[in-house]
Amino acid sequence: MDFVPKARERICQLLNRGVDIPNPETIDIGSEVNIEQIAAKDVKIYPGCRLYGGKTVISAGCRLGHEAPVTIEDCQLGEKVELKGGFFSGSVFLEKANMGMGAHVREASILEEQASGAHCVGLKQTILFPFVTLGSLINFCDCLMSGGTSRQNHSEVGSSYIHFNFTPDADKTTPSLLGDVPRGVMLNQPPIFLGGQGGIIGPVRLGYGNVVAAGSILRHDYPEDNKLICETGNAGNIKNYVKTLYPNIGRVVENNIIYLANLTALEAWYTDIRKPFMESRPLGNLIYAGAMEKLSLAKKERSKRLKALAEKASASGRRELQEQMAFIEGIFVGRFAAESPDVKKYRDAFLQGFAKAAGRSKDDYIETIQGLPAAVSVKGVKWLASLVDDICNKVRKVMPSVYQGKR
């Protein structure tokens, strides 16, 4: 019965390091938590919080549980992150990201700088670029969203919004790409606005600057930029339902490959650009490792879901996807396995321009990226876009009939 003394000992260790814990008797810290991975400077843990997981990292300036108790399990928190109440597992939160009371954030989610959610927001396999803001009462799993240039000019998801990510055939090949990685990482694109009490039936692709009217349920892709989009509901039709018919399998496969290719582009960006910025901060090497782990898990999840779809489609006579799954999975194994000579050429050109423009300072990531000359940013977009296109073209060549929606 030495559990209580050991738990108290760990809490005392945090107190001795300078962590502010107003009511120490109310918190729980798992024996696997590495106390050295919790910053001593300006961290506050409010009553009722629980910290678990050997991979948990809490950086300076974090606030946990101000509105309600917080449970953290194997999450990596950058500086000045605020998790105000809820459950957070297997996710990364970069500088000044914040979530309100009742949040439920699960594995392979990444909230980049100043991304936020109000109360009762559910995320899983979700990536939010800097400044993206979610309202209240939202379920937004299996998405990547970018756009916006500041906290005053940000992509927004209105309250009571749902990303529908599960089909009647029990498929989850439903990731939606709202914005894209090649342009989004430059932090200079117009924001996307999704009006409240609406939804997306994934997988959907949406361009920058688009405004989706409140109450709309998106069922189609809108890759063009700067459109006002209003989708009405179905007209009350009743038809015979045939399970696993997959009449639009070409579009589903294409959107999944594009999503996977964008994850690969983001992985490249983290490796070649973000890494020194993150590792220049205390505990930053652990946060960088956590982010790369989440991106790897995201790619594995999408490949797994696509493989499951391929098996079901094969049973109904559509065999080409299953026949090419080994090839598709191989593209996404390792570091940019699909990188062609042209992609490397564009990469080198951007890195050269980036090094000259950014200099040696690796202090402020957002300021550095937004301060790049336009000509350098264009080179960066070209590099990442060529990587995405290279991957998509390789898959398209081996499955031409699937991309036409045929067997």
Buried (B, 14 or more C-beta within 10 A) or exposed (E): EEEEEEBEEBBEBBEEBEBEBEEBEBBBBBEEBEBEBBBBEBBBBBEBBBBBBEBBBBBBBBBBBBBBBBBBBBBBBBBBBBBBBBBBBBBBBBBBBBBBBBBBBBBBBBBBBBBBBBBBBBBBBBBBBBBBBBBBBBBBBBBBBBBBBEEEEBBBBBBBBBBBBEBEBEBBBBBBBBBBBBBBBBBBBBBBBBBBBBBBBBBBBBBBBBBBBBBBBBBEBBBEBEEEBEBEEEEEEEEEEEEBEBEEBBBBBBBBBBBBBBBBBBBBBBBBBBBBBBBEBEBBBBBBBBBBBBBBBBBBBBBEBBBBBBEBBBEBEBBBBBEBBEEBBEBBEEEBEBBBEBBBEBBEBBBEBBEEBBEEEBEEBBEBBBEBEEEBBBBBBBBBBBBBBBBBEBBBEEBEEBBEBEE
